Amino acid sequence: MLFKGLPYESIPKLERPGSVRQQVYEALLELITSRTLHPGQHLVESELAGHLGVSRQPVREALQRLNTEGWVDLRPAQGAFVHEPTGDETDQLFGVRVLLETEAARLAAVSPSGEGLERLDQLCATGEAAVAADDVDTVVTANATFHACVMELAGNPVLAELAAHVEHRVRRYYTPIVRQAWVEHRELIAAIAARDDARAQQVMRAHTVDARTRFPPRPGN
């Protein structure tokens, strides 16, 4: 057992050949963004190395990189801990997401493709079925893929690149909130299909603003 409450099967298995350093980084990042490793949790190099089947050096390097990127806090004489975002950080992150996602929805509705709309409809159906089956992992994945598809339909690669970075950062918040998103997703599909860019923008803005209000505030933030 790596940590209390963390099942062994949840630890990613590293595949070789390839950069061990990169694989360890990606494995730890996945554990953090999926909330398998929860905010504030102590990360012990030796335990991580043992369960990932590597030496402590690539783990140490990965933790340093994650610290630089804001995922991990390195505390002198204490060690590494999963970063625990403040209320202000969370507000800022969701605020940027609202701007990017709203513009993407507007652009997607300007000239939607039939293939793109079909893809959105399929993803929505997948998400709805996963909610009914209480399959949280599939709900989270379908939600992220749905928003990525809207970005693709927007046809702006720079916007999509920025949004992908932000989306990755907000994924850690999704588990408790994405079950409620799918009615709004259906409304967005309808607006895009109708080429109603103003309506698409309105729906996406309400959807992304509401996502922040659904996330429970942290005490003291």
C-alpha positions as a Python dict, from the first residue, in 0.01 Angstrom:
ca = {
    (1, 'M'): (0, 0, 0),
    (2, 'L'): (153, 329, -108),
    (3, 'F'): (-62, 556, 109),
    (4, 'K'): (-353, 491, 337),
    (5, 'G'): (-667, 460, 126),
    (6, 'L'): (-474, 441, -203),
    (7, 'P'): (-531, 101, -365),
    (8, 'Y'): (-233, -67, -527),
    (9, 'E'): (-415, -101, -860),
    (10, 'S'): (-445, 277, -887),
    (11, 'I'): (-66, 314, -923),
    (12, 'P'): (29, 356, -1292),
    (13, 'K'): (259, 88, -1427),
    (14, 'L'): (560, 237, -1604),
    (15, 'E'): (634, 96, -1948),
    (16, 'R'): (985, 84, -2086),
    (17, 'P'): (1175, 174, -2300),
    (18, 'G'): (1146, 550, -2280),
    (19, 'S'): (1248, 827, -2052),
    (20, 'V'): (1201, 703, -1696),
    (21, 'R'): (1212, 1063, -1575),
    (22, 'Q'): (924, 1159, -1807),
    (23, 'Q'): (723, 850, -1722),
    (24, 'V'): (753, 912, -1348),
    (25, 'Y'): (651, 1275, -1399),
    (26, 'E'): (344, 1175, -1603),
    (27, 'A'): (246, 903, -1354),
    (28, 'L'): (260, 1142, -1058),
    (29, 'L'): (78, 1414, -1248),
    (30, 'E'): (-201, 1172, -1334),
    (31, 'L'): (-233, 1068, -970),
    (32, 'I'): (-259, 1433, -866),
    (33, 'T'): (-500, 1555, -1133),
    (34, 'S'): (-728, 1255, -1077),
    (35, 'R'): (-723, 1331, -702),
    (36, 'T'): (-590, 983, -625),
    (37, 'L'): (-326, 1181, -441),
    (38, 'H'): (-532, 1445, -267),
    (39, 'P'): (-441, 1810, -194),
    (40, 'G'): (-211, 1842, 105),
    (41, 'Q'): (-100, 1479, 94),
    (42, 'H'): (260, 1404, 191),
    (43, 'L'): (465, 1251, -93),
    (44, 'V'): (744, 1022, 29),
    (45, 'E'): (1017, 968, -231),
    (46, 'S'): (1110, 618, -117),
    (47, 'E'): (750, 496, -119),
    (48, 'L'): (679, 646, -460),
    (49, 'A'): (999, 498, -601),
    (50, 'G'): (922, 154, -461),
    (51, 'H'): (572, 135, -601),
    (52, 'L'): (669, 280, -940),
    (53, 'G'): (964, 42, -963),
    (54, 'V'): (1230, 308, -1009),
    (55, 'S'): (1512, 465, -812),
    (56, 'R'): (1455, 773, -599),
    (57, 'Q'): (1641, 1002, -842),
    (58, 'P'): (1372, 1024, -1116),
    (59, 'V'): (1108, 1063, -844),
    (60, 'R'): (1303, 1351, -690),
    (61, 'E'): (1342, 1515, -1032),
    (62, 'A'): (972, 1469, -1109),
    (63, 'L'): (873, 1625, -777),
    (64, 'Q'): (1099, 1922, -846),
    (65, 'R'): (939, 1970, -1188),
    (66, 'L'): (590, 1938, -1040),
    (67, 'N'): (688, 2197, -780),
    (68, 'T'): (794, 2439, -1055),
    (69, 'E'): (462, 2386, -1231),
    (70, 'G'): (258, 2441, -915),
    (71, 'W'): (136, 2085, -857),
    (72, 'V'): (360, 2007, -560),
    (73, 'D'): (492, 2212, -267),
    (74, 'L'): (847, 2140, -147),
    (75, 'R'): (877, 2241, 219),
    (76, 'P'): (1220, 2267, 383),
    (77, 'A'): (1281, 1992, 640),
    (78, 'Q'): (932, 1851, 573),
    (79, 'G'): (935, 1711, 220),
    (80, 'A'): (694, 1722, -73),
    (81, 'F'): (319, 1773, -51),
    (82, 'V'): (45, 1786, -314),
    (83, 'H'): (-34, 2154, -366),
    (84, 'E'): (-353, 2268, -199),
    (85, 'P'): (-498, 2557, -404),
    (86, 'T'): (-636, 2858, -221),
    (87, 'G'): (-979, 3000, -294),
    (88, 'D'): (-820, 3288, -484),
    (89, 'E'): (-619, 3049, -704),
    (90, 'T'): (-930, 2850, -783),
    (91, 'D'): (-1130, 3163, -868),
    (92, 'Q'): (-856, 3287, -1100),
    (93, 'L'): (-825, 2954, -1275),
    (94, 'F'): (-1198, 2921, -1335),
    (95, 'G'): (-1213, 3286, -1443),
    (96, 'V'): (-962, 3224, -1720),
    (97, 'R'): (-1150, 2908, -1818),
    (98, 'V'): (-1475, 3104, -1855),
    (99, 'L'): (-1309, 3346, -2100),
    (100, 'L'): (-1149, 3075, -2314),
    (101, 'E'): (-1446, 2837, -2320),
    (102, 'T'): (-1699, 3113, -2394),
    (103, 'E'): (-1503, 3237, -2693),
    (104, 'A'): (-1460, 2880, -2819),
    (105, 'A'): (-1835, 2819, -2801),
    (106, 'R'): (-1902, 3137, -2999),
    (107, 'L'): (-1653, 3041, -3270),
    (108, 'A'): (-1782, 2683, -3287),
    (109, 'A'): (-2133, 2810, -3361),
    (110, 'V'): (-2023, 3033, -3649),
    (111, 'S'): (-1978, 2747, -3894),
    (112, 'P'): (-2036, 2409, -3730),
    (113, 'S'): (-1970, 2084, -3914),
    (114, 'G'): (-2210, 1793, -3916),
    (115, 'E'): (-1930, 1559, -3814),
    (116, 'G'): (-1838, 1781, -3521),
    (117, 'L'): (-2196, 1800, -3400),
    (118, 'E'): (-2227, 1424, -3423),
    (119, 'R'): (-1912, 1386, -3214),
    (120, 'L'): (-2048, 1623, -2948),
    (121, 'D'): (-2374, 1430, -2940),
    (122, 'Q'): (-2188, 1100, -2895),
    (123, 'L'): (-1977, 1240, -2613),
    (124, 'C'): (-2287, 1377, -2445),
    (125, 'A'): (-2455, 1037, -2466),
    (126, 'T'): (-2144, 874, -2321),
    (127, 'G'): (-2141, 1118, -2031),
    (128, 'E'): (-2511, 1074, -1961),
    (129, 'A'): (-2477, 695, -1962),
    (130, 'A'): (-2177, 716, -1729),
    (131, 'V'): (-2372, 934, -1485),
    (132, 'A'): (-2654, 680, -1485),
    (133, 'A'): (-2403, 401, -1422),
    (134, 'D'): (-2223, 601, -1151),
    (135, 'D'): (-1899, 563, -1352),
    (136, 'V'): (-1713, 870, -1227),
    (137, 'D'): (-1393, 814, -1425),
    (138, 'T'): (-1582, 795, -1754),
    (139, 'V'): (-1789, 1101, -1663),
    (140, 'V'): (-1475, 1306, -1600),
    (141, 'T'): (-1307, 1185, -1920),
    (142, 'A'): (-1617, 1244, -2133),
    (143, 'N'): (-1656, 1593, -1991),
    (144, 'A'): (-1296, 1689, -2070),
    (145, 'T'): (-1322, 1539, -2418),
    (146, 'F'): (-1649, 1723, -2483),
    (147, 'H'): (-1490, 2058, -2402),
    (148, 'A'): (-1183, 1969, -2611),
    (149, 'C'): (-1414, 1891, -2904),
    (150, 'V'): (-1580, 2234, -2873),
    (151, 'M'): (-1231, 2385, -2883),
    (152, 'E'): (-1153, 2188, -3197),
    (153, 'L'): (-1472, 2311, -3364),
    (154, 'A'): (-1369, 2669, -3278),
    (155, 'G'): (-1086, 2633, -3529),
    (156, 'N'): (-834, 2840, -3333),
    (157, 'P'): (-523, 2633, -3246),
    (158, 'V'): (-378, 2899, -3015),
    (159, 'L'): (-703, 2917, -2818),
    (160, 'A'): (-715, 2537, -2803),
    (161, 'E'): (-358, 2516, -2672),
    (162, 'L'): (-423, 2767, -2395),
    (163, 'A'): (-752, 2600, -2305),
    (164, 'A'): (-591, 2254, -2290),
    (165, 'H'): (-345, 2381, -2032),
    (166, 'V'): (-620, 2535, -1821),
    (167, 'E'): (-843, 2231, -1861),
    (168, 'H'): (-566, 2012, -1728),
    (169, 'R'): (-535, 2235, -1422),
    (170, 'V'): (-909, 2230, -1345),
    (171, 'R'): (-947, 1855, -1389),
    (172, 'R'): (-871, 1801, -1020),
    (173, 'Y'): (-1198, 1983, -940),
    (174, 'Y'): (-1419, 1781, -1174),
    (175, 'T'): (-1504, 1470, -977),
    (176, 'P'): (-1761, 1631, -745),
    (177, 'I'): (-1926, 1852, -1009),
    (178, 'V'): (-1935, 1698, -1358),
    (179, 'R'): (-2238, 1480, -1291),
    (180, 'Q'): (-2458, 1789, -1331),
    (181, 'A'): (-2310, 1920, -1656),
    (182, 'W'): (-2487, 1721, -1924),
    (183, 'V'): (-2817, 1913, -1953),
    (184, 'E'): (-2609, 2224, -2021),
    (185, 'H'): (-2401, 2033, -2274),
    (186, 'R'): (-2719, 1945, -2462),
    (187, 'E'): (-2820, 2313, -2464),
    (188, 'L'): (-2480, 2404, -2606),
    (189, 'I'): (-2507, 2146, -2883),
    (190, 'A'): (-2847, 2288, -2980),
    (191, 'A'): (-2710, 2643, -2995),
    (192, 'I'): (-2411, 2538, -3207),
    (193, 'A'): (-2634, 2337, -3442),
    (194, 'A'): (-2859, 2643, -3485),
    (195, 'R'): (-2551, 2857, -3565),
    (196, 'D'): (-2661, 3086, -3282),
    (197, 'D'): (-2323, 3210, -3168),
    (198, 'A'): (-2470, 3453, -2913),
    (199, 'R'): (-2673, 3174, -2752),
    (200, 'A'): (-2376, 2935, -2756),
    (201, 'Q'): (-2166, 3200, -2585),
    (202, 'Q'): (-2437, 3259, -2325),
    (203, 'V'): (-2482, 2889, -2248),
    (204, 'M'): (-2109, 2825, -2216),
    (205, 'R'): (-2057, 3127, -1995),
    (206, 'A'): (-2335, 3019, -1760),
    (207, 'H'): (-2203, 2662, -1767),
    (208, 'T'): (-1844, 2748, -1681),
    (209, 'V'): (-1933, 3014, -1422),
    (210, 'D'): (-2169, 2767, -1256),
    (211, 'A'): (-1893, 2505, -1246),
    (212, 'R'): (-1700, 2727, -1005),
    (213, 'T'): (-2001, 2789, -781),
    (214, 'R'): (-2061, 2415, -757),
    (215, 'F'): (-1713, 2355, -623),
    (216, 'P'): (-1731, 2371, -244),
    (217, 'P'): (-1524, 2654, -93),
    (218, 'R'): (-1232, 2561, 127),
    (219, 'P'): (-1241, 2675, 490),
    (220, 'G'): (-1051, 2997, 536),
    (221, 'N'): (-1044, 3082, 163),
}
